[in-house]
């Protein structure tokens, strides 16, 4: 199976992996509401991440960002219930 086959996936924790490049397959997981990309060594995030309209939690700590897209600010931020 490919990660893109997991269309109903809601939580994905990729933290503490040694990726320099953002795994673009994630952009097709439209039902994600929690995504942890902390401690991965990422240098950038594609602006298309703003297309993950169900995303409510995004962990990005301890990366090596050279470029940080303003599109991240387009993600809806909701306070917890």
C-alpha positions in Angstrom: 0.0 0.0 0.0 1.0 3.6 -0.6 0.4 6.4 1.8 -1.9 8.0 -0.7 -4.2 5.0 -0.4 -4.9 6.0 3.2 -7.6 8.5 2.2 -9.4 8.4 5.6 -6.2 8.8 7.7 -6.8 11.5 10.3 -3.5 11.4 12.3 0.0 11.1 11.0 3.2 11.3 13.1 6.4 11.4 11.1 8.4 13.1 13.8 12.0 12.2 14.4 12.7 11.0 10.9 15.6 12.2 8.9 13.9 13.8 5.9 15.3 16.8 4.2 12.4 17.1 1.7 8.8 17.3 2.6 7.0 14.0 1.6 4.6 15.5 -0.9 2.3 12.4 -0.8 0.9 13.9 2.4 -0.7 16.7 0.4 -3.2 14.1 -0.9 -4.4 13.1 2.6 -7.4 15.5 2.7 -8.9 14.1 5.9 -5.8 14.7 8.1 -6.5 16.7 11.2 -3.2 16.1 13.0 0.2 16.1 11.4 3.5 16.0 13.3 6.6 16.8 11.3 8.8 17.7 14.2 12.4 16.7 14.4 12.7 15.8 10.7 15.3 18.2 9.4 13.0 19.7 6.9 14.3 22.7 5.0 11.0 23.8 3.5 7.3 23.1 3.3 5.3 23.4 0.1 2.7 26.1 -0.1 0.2 23.5 -1.1 0.0 22.4 2.6 -2.7 25.1 2.9 -4.9 22.7 0.9 -5.2 20.4 3.9 -8.4 22.1 5.0 -9.2 19.6 7.9 -5.8 20.1 9.5 -6.1 21.3 13.1 -2.8 20.4 14.6 0.5 20.8 12.9 3.8 20.1 14.7 6.9 21.7 13.0 9.4 22.2 15.9 13.1 21.4 15.5 13.4 21.6 11.7 15.9 23.4 9.5 13.6 25.7 7.6 15.2 28.0 5.1 11.8 28.8 3.5 8.6 29.0 5.5 5.5 29.6 3.4 3.1 32.3 4.3 0.4 29.8 3.1 0.7 28.0 6.5 -1.1 31.1 7.9 -4.1 30.2 5.7 -4.7 27.1 7.6 -7.7 27.5 9.9 -6.8 27.7 13.5 -9.5 26.6 15.9 -9.4 26.6 19.7 -9.9 23.2 21.3 -13.5 22.5 22.4 
